[in-house]
Amino acid sequence: MNYLTEERKNSLSSEYVLGTLHGAARLRYQTLLINHRPMRQALWRWERHLNGLGAALPERQPDPGVWQAIQRRLGFAYSDRDGKGDTVVSLPQTDIGRVAATTVNRWRWLASAASIVAVALALNLWWGQAEVSTAPSQVAVVQGAQAEALWLIELTERDIQVQATEQFSPVGNKDYELWLVAADGRAPVSLGLLPKDGRLTLARSDLFDQVQVAALAVSLEPVGGSPNGAPTQVLYTSQLVAL
């Protein structure tokens, strides 16, 4: 299938910006972003267009019943009908944990978001970042084929902190390189080699302050990194999440 026709570029890019592109289709699209400049340009156009529309919408305060309905659907509250109406009763914290454990497969998106926040808090503790200037502004979790966390990445005002997890098993005689993929269509920019164990500090590229980042990518490279300044074999992509 040719994903670079004008119709498919616009369809995929608009869905990606709206957040309706999921699963394997989303991963495939992120790989297309790495390898094809026209796809990155299409993403940039749709982000400007749709984000502009969203900013123009007036703010609306949701009805209190919306939050109550969310609690019920997540299993964190139940309806107590006593003949005088429908009263929403929130579950105790211990019950919330039990219910959440039974519904985790149905709410993987919620767990993923919580995991990213937890990772950020954990990294703050591990690296002892007490100064405001070194506090992370964005984080990313690079995941493998089974959604296992392989690297934990923090972007601060002055550097990039990377932690390899115990779930990462490196390929022998190969290196792993981190790339910045900009939304404006320019070629991916190398951020340095990733650690195969432990943690590593990488230099923070000025591009983070100059362009909109579509994704971070990890490629498999010969020892020493890419021989030609471009990703050799893209393995994983991940999005930066603002804190």
Number of C-alpha atoms within 10 A of each C-alpha: 5 6 15 16 12 11 9 14 20 18 15 21 23 21 15 19 18 13 10 11 17 12 8 9 12 16 15 12 19 23 17 17 27 26 16 15 19 18 27 24 19 22 26 21 16 19 20 11 13 13 12 11 10 9 9 8 8 6 7 6 5 8 8 8 10 10 11 18 16 12 17 16 11 16 18 21 21 18 14 12 10 8 7 7 9 11 14 16 14 16 15 10 10 8 14 15 12 12 16 16 10 10 12 13 11 11 11 11 11 11 14 13 11 12 14 18 16 12 17 23 12 12 19 16 11 9 10 11 13 10 7 9 11 15 17 23 15 17 24 23 26 20 18 15 8 6 10 13 17 20 23 20 26 23 23 17 15 15 15 20 20 23 20 20 17 12 13 15 11 13 10 7 9 13 19 25 25 23 23 22 26 26 23 19 19 15 20 22 18 21 18 18 21 21 18 19 17 11 17 15 15 17 12 17 15 9 12 13 10 9 13 15 17 24 20 25 26 23 23 21 20 14 13 13 22 20 11 7 11 17 25 16 13 18 16 19 27 18 17 19 15 11 10
